[in-house]
């Protein structure tokens, strides 16, 4: 039996069309070789088989032959596993990169390895005090002026460091929330990306329902997903839109009254409700936020859907937000009870809301509020395992450096409280601000107290001793044979303000008086009295003064104040880790902590970036356009095209020979 006349022509024609389409795709790939986010495309083909059964009465020598090649679809070459791993690693790398930038901003003014700073200023003060130990110089205004200028340089450096920390902290907050500045903070960017992904989901699904794969739109969506993963850890999954159908009996196929069941649009069902195959309905793409919730006892991984495919994507809220996407915004802080701003960004928290569900809850169906603080707290901590957003939240968290914990009757600093979370790999801005505040407070308190002692006369001292004894005697529970200590006497004198013109360091924001109350690194300054000459370094002497007798046993000299100040400068004064250290070593420790954090974080970033680059290379090997590979494909398809054209010519010649039989 002779094969159908034009069957061979159809086979050759299908080969011509297929190779032409493949050449078109090669050209498209080459044209977009340098287009950001472009994914290499290919044509999937299959053989057109002989699908009719062979008749019993057909010639037994007849052999079934296919009818050429079918073009099934144009698809992208992507690996979902690589995409998932790349986005996870992108979040980790972005976290380290953001922390790295933040620590660099601190290092620019707190790293004293290359430039003189606060530690150097403390050394200069110590040098001036050493010079003033000479009795001929202790009352010399030139040497006292030198000491004052060096103390002023120290306070200025503290002011500058505190101001720089505030600036860095405000910049960190603006990275999160750009309202009023760049309008391009993480909050705005995440919301924009969610809108973009949600809208692309709608457009892609609409095109796919019409038979267009919308590959270029998928490229745009993949780019948006990669960028979103740098801000927050996400999980991307495909799912089917659901619908409700009448439930039927599996045996009889009859409807069950009053009962419904959930079905999936990507499947075809028979009359009994059984899945019989895939339909042409396209899958949706869901994007979920991944986070860890820790109640202090255990940590659990959870997720919150931020983009629910294309479902209800054409419906809009009053603010224009589509129903299929979630939202992120600044949240009222748990501790402070107020919204953060750039002037007060400590403990910034964000609220993430899910998409607008179809039930009454709407967008409030599910939401979470980040809380870096506290597995040591009663609250649940909610944090992300990566992303630049978590890095900024960590840097803006509180430190509580000045919080002392009593352990075994001894006051010690619990290092666990210095980080809002044990998962943080560096200290926050608040930690460094608290440490500078602690230095400013302790230094000013020590210097002011020593100068109070050096300016207290014997009569004032004896009077204070007697007043304290009188107070004890008049109390409801008097202490027998009470003898106030020197510390108690000077605390009383300081509280009563008996000794005038002794304050050296003040809160400079209080312009009405020289007040030492509430001193911080931001406001510490030189007392106006010391500047205008009404206050001087004390010279009454106090080293051997005793409060045990009302009569003075003073045997000191006028260098006692300077000598004691010098001793204070070099002896352990600052609480650090569970011990004490000098002012200078305290500043050394701050710089060391910063350098250690920067070094450890930089190592983590290097490792994570190397893994990220490796995954990116693997993705590019599969999804990127290779000039050599496309050139080889072009030659292959051209040869195949020429062969198909030659087949068409051969069939034409054969048909001519057949038609000329008997002519």
HUKASUL-V443817 format. One record per residue. N is the residue number from 1. RES is the residue in one small letter. PHI is phi in radians with two decimals (999 if undefined). PSI is psi in whole degrees, 0 to 359 (none if undefined). Layout:
n:res:phi:psi
N:RES:PHI:PSI
N:RES:PHI:PSI
This chain:
n:res:phi:psi
1:x:999:132
2:x:-1.41:135
3:x:-1.10:150
4:x:-0.89:140
5:x:-0.96:312
6:x:-1.73:8
7:x:-1.08:317
8:x:-1.13:322
9:x:-1.10:321
10:x:-1.10:320
11:x:-1.07:312
12:x:-1.13:320
13:x:-1.12:320
14:x:-1.11:324
15:x:-1.18:320
16:x:-1.08:313
17:x:-1.11:317
18:x:-1.08:312
19:x:-1.19:326
20:x:-1.11:318
21:x:-1.14:320
22:x:-1.14:323
23:x:-1.15:323
24:x:-1.07:318
25:x:-1.18:321
26:x:-1.03:315
27:x:-1.08:320
28:x:-1.13:318
29:x:-1.07:314
30:x:-1.15:323
31:x:-1.13:331
32:x:-1.87:21
33:x:-1.03:327
34:x:-1.87:12
35:x:-1.37:126
36:x:-1.08:130
37:x:1.42:358
38:x:-1.21:138
39:x:-1.93:131
40:x:-1.01:138
41:x:-1.94:155
42:x:-2.55:160
43:x:-1.74:123
44:x:-1.55:133
45:x:-2.23:163
46:x:-2.63:159
47:x:-1.35:138
48:x:-1.50:108
49:x:-1.51:162
50:x:-1.35:108
51:x:-1.76:1
52:x:-1.64:140
53:x:-1.15:148
54:x:-1.27:129
55:x:-1.24:145
56:x:-1.09:332
57:x:-1.63:2
58:x:-1.28:159
59:x:-1.03:126
60:x:-1.16:344
61:x:-1.52:356
62:x:-1.29:133
63:x:-1.99:131
64:x:-1.26:130
65:x:-2.20:143
66:x:-1.18:176
67:x:-2.06:34
68:x:1.83:211
69:x:-2.15:142
70:x:-1.90:140
71:x:-1.62:108
72:x:-1.39:307
73:x:-2.92:157
74:x:-1.69:127
75:x:-2.30:164
76:x:-1.61:151
77:x:-1.70:94
78:x:-2.35:154
79:x:-2.07:113
80:x:-1.09:327
81:x:-1.13:316
82:x:-1.12:320
83:x:-1.05:316
84:x:-1.10:312
85:x:-1.13:322
86:x:-1.10:317
87:x:-1.24:323
88:x:-1.08:314
89:x:-1.22:328
90:x:-1.10:320
91:x:-1.11:316
92:x:-1.11:315
93:x:-1.13:320
94:x:-1.14:324
95:x:-1.04:308
96:x:-1.12:322
97:x:-1.13:318
98:x:-1.17:317
99:x:-1.06:319
100:x:-1.04:314
101:x:-1.10:320
102:x:-1.16:316
103:x:-1.18:328
104:x:-1.11:321
105:x:-1.12:326
106:x:-1.28:319
107:x:-1.11:333
108:x:-1.07:335
109:x:-2.21:354
110:x:-1.96:350
111:x:-1.46:109
112:x:-1.73:17
113:x:-1.30:337
114:x:-2.07:347
115:x:-2.49:151
116:x:-1.29:143
117:x:-2.59:220
118:x:-1.10:318
119:x:-1.04:317
120:x:-1.13:322
121:x:-1.13:322
122:x:-1.13:321
123:x:-1.10:322
124:x:-1.13:320
125:x:-1.10:318
126:x:-1.07:320
127:x:-1.11:317
128:x:-1.11:318
129:x:-1.14:323
130:x:-1.07:317
131:x:-1.12:325
132:x:-1.37:354
133:x:-1.14:336
134:x:-1.14:122
135:x:-0.93:333
136:x:-1.34:348
137:x:-1.96:343
138:x:-1.10:331
139:x:-1.86:11
140:x:-1.40:121
141:x:-1.07:335
142:x:-1.16:314
143:x:-1.26:324
144:x:-1.17:323
145:x:-1.12:322
146:x:-1.11:317
147:x:-1.07:316
148:x:-1.09:318
149:x:-1.14:325
150:x:-1.31:325
151:x:-1.15:321
152:x:-1.13:322
153:x:-1.09:321
154:x:-1.09:314
155:x:-1.15:323
156:x:-1.12:319
157:x:-1.14:322
158:x:-1.11:315
159:x:-1.01:314
160:x:-1.13:317
161:x:-1.10:317
162:x:-1.11:319
163:x:-1.15:321
164:x:-1.15:323
165:x:-1.13:318
166:x:-1.07:318
167:x:-1.13:315
168:x:-1.09:322
169:x:-1.18:319
170:x:-1.13:319
171:x:-1.11:322
172:x:-1.11:319
173:x:-1.13:321
174:x:-1.17:335
175:x:-1.10:326
176:x:-1.42:314
177:x:-2.27:109
178:x:-1.62:11
179:x:-1.07:129
180:x:1.51:351
181:x:-2.15:257
182:x:-1.43:345
183:x:1.00:22
184:x:-2.31:37
185:x:-1.33:175
186:x:-1.06:322
187:x:-1.06:311
188:x:-1.16:321
189:x:-1.18:318
190:x:-1.10:314
191:x:-1.07:320
192:x:-1.13:318
193:x:-1.16:321
194:x:-1.10:318
195:x:-1.07:316
196:x:-1.09:313
197:x:-1.13:318
198:x:-1.09:317
199:x:-1.18:320
200:x:-1.13:324
201:x:-1.01:317
202:x:-1.14:314
203:x:-1.16:319
204:x:-1.12:316
205:x:-1.14:320
206:x:-1.08:317
207:x:-1.15:318
208:x:-1.16:327
209:x:-1.14:334
210:x:-1.62:5
211:x:1.65:3
212:x:-1.74:123
213:x:-1.19:343
214:x:0.94:50
215:x:-1.15:322
216:x:-1.16:324
217:x:-1.17:325
218:x:-1.14:325
219:x:-1.08:316
220:x:-1.07:318
221:x:-1.14:319
222:x:-1.12:322
223:x:-1.09:317
224:x:-1.13:322
225:x:-1.14:318
226:x:-1.08:318
227:x:-1.19:319
228:x:-1.06:323
229:x:-1.13:339
230:x:-1.33:339
231:x:-1.59:314
232:x:-2.45:151
233:x:-1.28:129
234:x:-2.23:161
235:x:-2.21:129
236:x:-1.93:128
237:x:-2.49:154
238:x:-1.76:144
239:x:-2.61:168
240:x:-1.83:142
241:x:-1.15:139
242:x:-1.76:160
243:x:-2.62:160
244:x:-1.76:131
245:x:-2.25:161
246:x:-1.13:129
247:x:-1.33:137
248:x:-2.13:155
249:x:-1.26:127
250:x:-1.13:335
251:x:-1.55:314
252:x:-1.68:337
253:x:1.38:7
254:x:-1.55:145
255:x:-1.08:143
256:x:-1.71:117
257:x:-1.06:133
258:x:1.35:4
259:x:-2.12:141
260:x:-2.20:167
261:x:-2.49:156
262:x:-1.53:131
263:x:-2.17:166
264:x:-2.03:134
265:x:-1.23:343
266:x:-1.39:357
267:x:-2.04:152
268:x:-1.71:142
269:x:-2.10:148
270:x:-1.54:185
271:x:-1.18:345
272:x:-1.71:4
273:x:1.46:16
274:x:-1.58:143
275:x:-1.24:128
276:x:-2.05:0
277:x:2.71:178
278:x:-1.48:142
279:x:-1.65:180
280:x:-1.53:3
281:x:-1.21:129
282:x:-1.31:153
283:x:-1.33:156
284:x:-1.73:165
285:x:-2.09:124
286:x:-1.89:138
287:x:-2.08:124
288:x:-2.11:143
289:x:-1.45:129
290:x:-1.74:130
291:x:-2.54:165
292:x:-2.03:130
293:x:-1.92:127
294:x:-2.21:120
295:x:-1.69:11
296:x:1.71:339
297:x:-1.84:319
298:x:-2.64:156
299:x:-1.90:140
300:x:-2.32:142
301:x:-1.52:133
302:x:-2.38:172
303:x:-2.49:157
304:x:-2.36:123
305:x:-1.24:125
306:x:-1.86:333
307:x:-2.35:119
308:x:-1.81:66
309:x:1.04:221
310:x:-1.87:5
311:x:-1.14:125
312:x:1.05:24
313:x:-1.20:343
314:x:-1.56:349
315:x:-1.47:145
316:x:-2.22:147
317:x:-1.33:175
318:x:-1.11:330
319:x:-1.51:5
320:x:1.62:357
321:x:-1.28:131
322:x:-1.22:152
323:x:-1.14:335
324:x:-1.51:4
325:x:-2.18:153
326:x:-1.57:189
327:x:-2.55:152
328:x:-2.24:143
329:x:-2.68:166
330:x:-1.14:143
331:x:-2.00:154
332:x:-1.14:129
333:x:-1.23:138
334:x:-1.11:313
335:x:-1.28:311
336:x:-1.44:335
337:x:1.26:22
338:x:-2.52:164
339:x:-1.33:144
340:x:-1.34:158
341:x:-2.53:178
342:x:-1.18:339
343:x:-1.47:338
344:x:-2.50:73
345:x:-1.65:0
346:x:-1.05:138
347:x:1.10:37
348:x:-1.01:136
349:x:-2.24:150
350:x:-2.10:147
351:x:-1.97:129
352:x:-1.91:127
353:x:-1.95:147
354:x:-1.36:181
355:x:-1.19:169
356:x:-1.37:105
357:x:-1.29:168
358:x:-1.48:355
359:x:-1.59:186
360:x:-1.17:335
361:x:-1.18:331
362:x:1.06:230
363:x:-1.28:343
364:x:-1.52:11
365:x:-1.05:326
366:x:-2.68:136
367:x:-2.76:153
368:x:-2.32:154
369:x:-2.11:124
370:x:-1.09:145
371:x:-2.64:98
372:x:-1.18:332
373:x:-1.23:134
374:x:1.62:50
375:x:-1.25:340
376:x:-1.46:356
377:x:-1.74:170
378:x:-1.33:344
379:x:-1.37:160
380:x:-1.43:134
381:x:-1.58:136
382:x:-2.18:116
383:x:-2.49:164
384:x:-1.79:150
385:x:-1.58:46
386:x:2.51:177
387:x:1.71:149
388:x:-1.17:333
389:x:-1.11:313
390:x:-1.13:325
391:x:-1.07:315
392:x:-1.16:320
393:x:-1.09:321
394:x:-1.12:316
395:x:-1.19:337
396:x:-1.68:2
397:x:-1.30:162
398:x:-1.45:161
399:x:-2.03:319
400:x:1.03:46
401:x:-1.11:327
402:x:-1.43:4
403:x:-1.45:117
404:x:-1.77:140
405:x:-2.01:136
406:x:-1.57:122
407:x:-2.25:120
408:x:0.97:36
409:x:1.38:359
410:x:-1.98:133
411:x:-1.31:123
412:x:-2.40:154
413:x:-1.52:118
414:x:-1.38:109
415:x:-1.08:337
416:x:-1.13:338
417:x:-1.46:350
418:x:-1.36:347
419:x:-2.10:139
420:x:-1.14:335
421:x:-2.50:143
422:x:-1.20:347
423:x:-1.49:352
424:x:-1.25:139
425:x:-1.83:12
426:x:-2.74:162
427:x:-1.46:155
428:x:-1.53:174
429:x:-1.04:322
430:x:-1.10:327
431:x:-1.06:311
432:x:-1.21:324
433:x:-1.15:317
434:x:-1.09:321
435:x:-1.20:321
436:x:-1.20:322
437:x:-1.07:318
438:x:-1.08:320
439:x:-1.14:314
440:x:-1.08:317
441:x:-1.17:314
442:x:-1.21:317
443:x:-1.10:313
444:x:-1.16:321
445:x:-1.13:317
446:x:-1.15:313
447:x:-1.15:318
448:x:-1.16:319
449:x:-1.15:317
450:x:-1.12:321
451:x:-1.26:332
452:x:-1.09:314
453:x:-1.07:320
454:x:-1.28:345
455:x:-1.87:4
456:x:-1.53:126
457:x:-1.39:165
458:x:-1.07:321
459:x:-1.13:317
460:x:-1.10:321
461:x:-1.13:313
462:x:-1.12:321
463:x:-1.11:319
464:x:-1.15:321
465:x:-1.05:314
466:x:-1.16:320
467:x:-1.09:320
468:x:-1.17:322
469:x:-1.14:320
470:x:-1.11:318
471:x:-1.08:320
472:x:-1.13:317
473:x:-1.13:327
474:x:-1.46:353
475:x:-1.31:163
476:x:-1.23:336
477:x:-2.29:75
478:x:-1.18:146
479:x:-1.52:124
480:x:-1.10:140
481:x:0.91:42
482:x:-1.13:130
483:x:-2.28:103
484:x:-1.07:142
485:x:-1.37:165
486:x:-1.01:321
487:x:-1.08:318
488:x:-1.16:322
489:x:-1.12:313
490:x:-1.25:329
491:x:-1.13:321
492:x:-1.14:314
493:x:-1.07:321
494:x:-1.17:319
495:x:-1.18:319
496:x:-1.36:342
497:x:1.22:29
498:x:-1.16:319
499:x:-1.57:119
500:x:-1.58:156
501:x:0.94:53
502:x:-2.11:347
503:x:-1.32:127
504:x:-1.79:324
505:x:-2.13:136
506:x:-2.40:174
507:x:-1.49:105
508:x:-1.25:350
509:x:-1.35:344
510:x:-1.62:93
511:x:-1.36:343
512:x:-1.33:333
513:x:-2.68:164
514:x:-1.44:93
515:x:-1.96:133
516:x:-1.69:2
517:x:-1.33:140
518:x:1.23:30
519:x:-1.25:136
520:x:-2.33:175
521:x:-1.11:332
522:x:-1.30:326
523:x:-2.02:1
524:x:-1.10:138
525:x:-2.74:177
526:x:-1.49:136
527:x:-1.10:141
528:x:-1.09:326
529:x:-1.10:325
530:x:-1.24:324
531:x:-1.21:316
532:x:-1.54:1
533:x:1.67:3
534:x:-1.47:342
535:x:-2.01:137
536:x:-2.37:167
537:x:-1.14:130
538:x:-1.09:146
539:x:-2.34:17
540:x:-1.40:341
541:x:1.42:140
542:x:-2.69:4
543:x:-1.07:324
544:x:-1.89:11
545:x:-1.19:137
546:x:-2.21:145
547:x:-1.72:4
548:x:-1.30:337
549:x:-2.16:146
550:x:-1.21:334
551:x:-1.40:141
552:x:-1.23:140
553:x:-2.00:27
554:x:-1.09:126
555:x:-2.33:14
556:x:-1.40:184
557:x:-2.33:182
558:x:-1.32:358
559:x:-1.68:2
560:x:-1.03:317
561:x:-1.09:312
562:x:-1.09:317
563:x:-1.09:317
564:x:-1.22:324
565:x:-1.09:318
566:x:-1.13:317
567:x:-1.07:321
568:x:-1.13:324
569:x:-1.12:327
570:x:-1.80:352
571:x:-1.72:160
572:x:-1.11:119
573:x:-2.19:323
574:x:-1.57:134
575:x:-1.31:129
576:x:-2.59:121
577:x:1.01:316
578:x:2.80:12
579:x:-2.28:188
580:x:-2.16:154
581:x:-2.58:167
582:x:-1.32:167
583:x:-1.00:314
584:x:-1.14:315
585:x:-1.17:330
586:x:-1.09:315
587:x:-1.17:324
588:x:-1.04:319
589:x:-1.14:321
590:x:-1.05:313
591:x:-1.11:322
592:x:-1.16:317
593:x:-1.04:315
594:x:-1.09:315
595:x:-1.14:321
596:x:-1.14:316
597:x:-1.06:315
598:x:-1.11:319
599:x:-1.14:312
600:x:-1.12:318
601:x:-1.18:322
602:x:-1.12:323
603:x:-1.11:317
604:x:-1.10:319
605:x:-1.11:318
606:x:-1.05:316
607:x:-1.14:311
608:x:-1.14:323
609:x:-1.19:323
610:x:-1.11:316
611:x:-1.13:319
612:x:-1.08:315
613:x:-1.10:323
614:x:-1.13:317
615:x:-1.16:322
616:x:-1.10:321
617:x:-1.12:318
618:x:-1.10:321
619:x:-1.15:318
620:x:-1.14:325
621:x:-1.10:327
622:x:-1.57:313
623:x:-1.73:342
624:x:-1.39:162
625:x:-1.60:123
626:x:-1.79:124
627:x:-1.06:317
628:x:-1.13:316
629:x:-1.17:319
630:x:-1.20:325
631:x:-1.13:319
632:x:-1.12:318
633:x:-1.09:320
634:x:-1.05:316
635:x:-1.13:319
636:x:-1.10:312
637:x:-1.20:326
638:x:-1.12:316
639:x:-1.09:317
640:x:-1.14:322
641:x:-1.11:315
642:x:-1.09:322
643:x:-1.14:319
644:x:-1.15:321
645:x:-1.13:321
646:x:-1.14:323
647:x:-1.08:318
648:x:-1.05:317
649:x:-1.12:317
650:x:-1.09:318
651:x:-1.13:323
652:x:-1.11:317
653:x:-1.15:321
654:x:-1.12:318
655:x:-1.16:322
656:x:-1.09:317
657:x:-1.09:319
658:x:-1.15:318
659:x:-1.25:338
660:x:-1.52:359
661:x:-1.08:128
662:x:1.41:1
663:x:-1.33:none
